[in-house]
Amino acid sequence: MSSNAVGQETIGVVIVDDHPLFRDGVSKSLQMQDDIELLGEYADGGEGLKAIRKLKPAVAILDVNMPTLNGLQVVERLQKEQIPTYCIVLTAHHDREQTLHVIQMGARAYAAKDIRPDLLVEYVRQVYRGQFVIDGKLMTADDIEAWVEESKSDLSLRETEVGEKHYSPLSPREMEILTCVTHGKSNKEVAKELNISQQTVKNHMTSILRKLQVDDRTQAAVTAIRYGWVRIRK
């Protein structure tokens, strides 16, 4: 947080998203606001996390699917390190279970990736003021607590089950391997691309299947695509 030319406090924001056109659109919208200061743009989750640690922005806008670290992993790291940055998480694929998990991990807002830039700007303001935003609905801390409990009850899932069923964050290396698998590469091809042994690939795949609670690599790939962790190459 800093002050603008007339002494008004501004909201420091960092964008972490690997889609150049989306990032550019959000950037332009933010820079048009007198009460918001864009502190940086990053296309890589790991680089974004480093920047957030250094810059301590009031708000970070995070894509779910990014290289190195995904958006969920960034939120998790920020929470563990107690960095006081409020996170807005965006995804191309979302449902109530994923929304619940993201909020439980510590995000303040969760929205579809096709959100209008002007609405996203308003989300930044609301989150900065201490509100939570889910699918366009503003919630207080009490509201969100009630929503979480209601969602867990409706989904018939305990908190740990929600996390373990679909969303246990994979390590950066596991995300690299899952991305390769989703793009149809064999263990041999993955090993060659990442310069690791085939046995190492097999060990990581075992861990990936366990974390995602699926039986094979095809199901793991489907899960990755469904929840927006990996994009299909065009």
N, C-alpha and C positions, 0 to 999 in steps of 0.2 A: 504494500500500500504506500502511495506517495501523494504529492500534491500537484495540482495543475497550475496553470498560469495565474489563476485568480485565488489560489490558496485552498481550493476545494480538494478534499481527499479523493483519490482515484482508486479504482479496484484493479490491482495487478493480476493479469491473466496470462497463462501459458497454454498454447495449443499443442497437443501431441497426437498427430494423425498422419498416416502415410499416404493419404489420398491428396495429391497436390491441388486439384481443383477445389475439393471441399475445404481444404485448409486455407486456400487463398480467399474463398468466399467468406468464410468465418472471419479471417483476418481483416478483410476490408470492412466488414460490418462492425467489428470491435473498434477499429481505428477511427470510425466516424463518431464514436461516442465520447462526450466530454468527461464522463465520469469513469471511463475505463482506459487502462493503459496496457497495451499488449507488450509483454516482456520478452516473448520469444516464441518461435515456432519450431517444432521438431517432428521428424518423420519416423523416429525410432524410439521405442519404449524405454530402452536403456538410456539413451541420450536425454530423453525427456525427464526421466527420474533424476539424473545428475543435475539437470537445470533446475528442477523444482527444489532439490536439496540446497542448491546455491542461492537461487533467487527468492525462495519462500513466497511464491505468489499467493494471493488470497484465494484464487480459483484456478483449477486446472481442468481443461476440456480434453478428455481422453477417448480415443477409439478403443474398442475391445480388441480388434485384431491388428497387431503391429509386429514388426520385427523385433528380435531380441527379448523384449518383455511385452506381454499383452497388457491391455488396460486394467484387467483385474489384478494382475501381478503388481502393477504400479500402485494401485489403491492399497493393496495388502502391505507393500513395503512402507508406504507413507504412514499407514496406521501403526505398524510395528515401531517405526522410528519416531512416532508422535510429531510428525511435521504438520503444522497447522494450516494445511491447504485443503480447501473444500473441492471435492471432485465431482465433475459432471461426466458420466459415462454414456457414450453413444454406441449403438450397434445396428447392424443391418438386419439382424434376426433376434427377436426377443419374445419372451413369454413371461407368465407370472412367476414361474420358478426361477428363471434367470434374474428377473427384476428383484425378487426376494433375496437371492444370494448376493447380488451386487450391493444392495442396501445394507445387508448384514455385514458385509465386508467393510463398510464405512463410507460408501459414496453418498453424496447428498442429492443427486438427481440422476435420472436414468431416462433416456429417450431414444427413439428411432433415429437412424442416421439421416433420414430424409427431412428432418426438422428444418423449418425455415430459419435462415440466419438471424432475422430480427427477433424470432421467438427464442432462439438460443441466447441472444444477448439479454433478453429479459430473464431467462433462467439464471444467467450469471449474477444479475442483480439480486434476484430472490434468494439464491443460495448464499450470497455474501451477507444478506440480512438475517441468515440463520434458518431459512425455510428449507424444506425438502420439496422436491418436485418429481412426481411420477406420472408419466403419460399426460402431462399438462396440468395435473392437479396439485395445488399448493397444499403442503402439510406442515404442521408444527411438529416439534419433537414428540409431543404426546400423541399427535395423530399418527405419526409414523410408527410409534411403538404399538399402537392398537392395530394398525394395518399389518404389521409384521406378524403379530399373534393371530390375527384373523386369517392371513394367508397361509401360515403354517398349519392352522387347523383345517382350512379348506383343502389343502393339498395332502393332508394326513401324513405330514413329514415332520420329523424333528429337525432342529437346526443343523445338526451334524449330517443327517441324511441328505438334506438339500445340498450341502456342500460336497459331500462325497459322491453323490449319484452322478452329477454332471459337471461339477465346476472346480474340483480340486485343482488349483493352479499347477500346471506342469512347469518343470524347470525350463530355462531357455533352450538347452540342448534337446529336451524332449519335444518342445514346440518345433524346433528345426526338423526333427525326425518325423513328427506327425505331419508337418507341412509337406515333406517329401513323399510320405506314404499317401497322403491325400491326392497328390499330383500323380499317383500311379507308379512310383518308383519301387523297385524291389530292394530287399535288404542289401544286396551287392551294390546296387546303384547308389543307395543312400550312403553306404560306407565309403564309396569312391568320392562322392560329392562332398562329404563332410570330413574326409581324410581320417576316418576312424575304422576300426576293425568290424567285420560282420558280427562277431560275437558281442561287441559293444552295442551295436544296433539292436541285436536280439535282446540284450539285457534291458535296454531302454524301452523297447516295445513291451516287454513284460511289465515294466513299471507303468507305462501308459495305459495298458489294458486294465491293470489293477485300479489305478486312480479313477479311470472313467467307468469302471465296472461294466466293461463290455467283453465279449468273448473272442473277438478277432479284429484284425486290422481294418477290415471293411467297415465294421460297426464303429470303430474309432474314427475313421475318416468321415462317416456320416454324421457322427456327433460333432466333429470339428466344423463341418460345413453348416450344420443346423444352427449352431450357436455363434457362427460368425468368427470363429477363431482363425479359419483359413479360407481364403478366397480361391475360387476355381479360376485357373488361368483361361483367358479368352484367346 
